[in-house]
Amino acid sequence: MSGSLVLDSKMAAPTRRKDHHTLMSDSKTARTEDPSRRRRSHHDDEELVHFRIVRFMMESGIKLRMTSVPMATAAIIYHRFFSVCRLQDFDPYLIGMTAISLASKVEEEHLKIRDVINVCYRTRHKDKPPLESQTELADLRQAMASCELLIMRVLGFNVTKELPHKYLLHYLKSLGDWMDASVWNRTPIRDTAWAMLRDLYHGKVCLQHKAQHIAVAVLYFSLLCYGIEVPLNNQAETEWWKVFSDDISEEQIKNIIEQIMDVYDLEKRL
Amino acid sequence: MDLSRRFSQGSLASPPTLGSPPTLGHLVDMTMMDVSATFHGSSLRARIQEEFGLSEMTVGNDTERAMSLFQQRMESFIVRKADVLFQTRATSHVRRTHAGKDEEDYYAVLPPLELFMAVPILPAKERFYKMVQSGDIVVGKIVSLKDFGFFVKLLCLTSGGARDIQDMDITALCPSSDLPSHGAHQRPIEYYHTNDIIQAVVKTVSAVDDRIVVSLKPNHLPQLLADVYLGIITSDDLPVHFRRSQDLQTSQASYDQLLQRVWGFSNPSNVAYLGEVLDIADKHPPSLMRGLHRCPFPQEDFAESLRQHQSSKWALACVGTGVQHFKAGRHVDAMQCLEKALTFDPENVEALVVRGALYANKNSLLRAMEDFAQALKLNPGHNNARKYMCDTLLARGKQLQEEGEDEEAMTAYQRALVINPHLQEASHALEQVRTKLENMKTVSQVDLTTETEEVPSELSFAQSSKEKLQKLLEVEGSSKDRSRHRKRSATEHRMRAQAFTAHPPAAPEDRPRPTRRCKPKLRYPITGLAPRLLLSEKEEKKEKTVQLKFG
């Protein structure tokens, strides 16, 4: 669907007007000017930029008291947008902020636009005082409105995707009933699995695999970190992860785990 | 265990310095780390020791693992995130729910995992005997009745999770002593028959000889499940997961297929519900990332406080322009600005004080007092608010005195004195009123019928309020007066005189009545309350029209 939409930078003009540059990142302008930087791998740089923006989105999400599911939807909208469009053409922070507001509408956990703008502005410009000018607020509101339409058009008005969260919770419930109660309560497997699920949205892993596969991989990873084994797993006919998602292999699970670890490595390079 | 732990306060609380490995504080659970190290092997153990400078951890039976690339990466990850992964935290308990009918659609209740995994029966049975504890609620079918009780073949567990025990042939005993009586005529045991399905609570489990004793008496129920029904149940009351596992035998669906089919899976709030049941705090979402790990954001950056801050800034700006308008005499615009300020921030103290002052100037003393009272409630130490409140109370007291409500005037003066005990004017006025009241009491006791004497005071009251009204409506009133009593020119006077002589004045009845637009004359008798009420109502109405017109 999105291939049929032709986007040129003229269409991006509403989001690039001078007065909407309030969210523009300063380091980006510096980067394009420096010739030596261009020689470095484009791909890596872009990954880092996306990581930074999604980190910004996560921070804002926490301050807006968003739950995990709308946060994940926002990250997916962001990643899908930039898998189609080029990073240079748009202000990624604005896209990120709009993705948050869009996701809150999609997942029916509505946020007031004024709150979204206040928090995102504050998170982005930590050194400046919080937004006070009404004209600037109106400008940003306007920018967000046109940006929202832009994102919807790029994504072909298809902004929902099945998320792993539901699956992970059901898997945790089923697995928890089988595990030893003392081990299950004492070891923070559930919290860690949930944390990993939230964190992996910093990268593009979320777009590349089925929801059930991601959920199983995250649970496997969590159990592996704590060294906990599922009782009677080796004697069972079907292993527990095969039960949850029968079209996955252990190799695939390990691949996904490696990709998740790559996302954590990105933080180190920030 | 000889452990040396490096105590470092700063490492976990300070902003993430990525690149240098964090040092372990005293917040790490060593047993958890031990379990992990045992699982992964001695290389992980060595690395942890090396990284964190811990001496000799318990060297248990470490499984030796093939050192694949994946394993190496895994180990580096664990080591790097060790302080977050193994952080000591309170044990989080999964909520022990009773698998009742209510839970059925909150999320997808599925048959127990072991059914899908197809674990071998004997080890599973052993495990069951180890895991079952007193207080668990079981469902079983009566297989044989004896004098001392009956034997139940256990079908499933209904509390603390699903468990597939149907094929394990586990029988439990329910002694007669644990049966509730159902009537005076029969022994409790005669109430039950073979093949009845009953729900019972486990009383004791003896691990040695694998004996389970159940009871139907509610006093053996644990605290949390105290209202669960014990006794005979029908097949409709069987727990959902059991019924589904029965279906599974026939349909052979996979976990995923079953999940998609069950209605509870599409319930949009199942995420929230299961999150709560599994005790995963989404309010303070967990994270393994260094930057998000401990929610290091100050409270004033959150949405609500930013909004409040912004609203009060906007309100103050409006108050500023309002005050400027007020000083320049543009009361209309001032009031507009103030109203705007209060829509931004209804609890803004400055705005309330200025609006109160505006009201007081317009002689709407009651509204002024409301605003000042609210301002003082929000900020009792606001000097201007207190000063203005006192002034308004004094003015109100005087107004009440003029109206004759001396007692209320007294309360007004007393209130003023409460706010500012040093206000001399208030205390003088209070004294005046008090003495007057005492005098009046003595006077009224002497002379009761002085109706006519009331007349002049009422008339004078009418006069004074009329003057006040006129002062209020200087612009409007004067224009009206002008239209009614416009200055007649000389020629007009001559003409009127001629007309008068030509046509003598008509009888009073024929004289044209004044138009409605003029203020109607007092038609009510002087005595009684009516005129006073009428006029005060009119006063309020005039004020209201003033506000409506300009606000």
Interface residues (C-beta under 8 A of the other chain):
Chain A: R55 M58 E59 I62 K63 L64 R65 T67 S68 V69 E108 L111 K112 R114 D115 N118 V119 R122 T123 P130 L131 E132 Q134 H165 K166 Y167 L169 H170 L172 K173 S174 L175 G176 D177 W178 D180 A181 W184 N185 R186 T187 P188 R190 D191 T192 W194 A195 M196 R198 D199 H202 Q212 L224 C225 Y226 G227 I228 E229 P231 L232 N233 Q235 A236 E237 T238 E239 W240 V243 F244 S245 D246 K254 I257 E258 M261 Y264 E267 K268 L270
Chain B: L18 G19 M32 V35 S36 A37 T38 F39 H40 F70 R73 M74 F77 I78 R80 K81 L85 Q87 R89 T91 S92 H93 V94 Y107 A108 L110 P112 L113 E114 F116 M117 A118 V119 P120 P123 A124 R127 M131 G160 G161 A162 R163 S254 Y255 D256 L259 F265 P268 N270 V271 A272 L274 G275 V277 L278 D279 I280 A281 D282 K283 P285 P286 S287 L288 M289 R290 G291 L292 C295 F297 D301 F302 A303 E304 L306 R307 H309 Q310 K313 W314
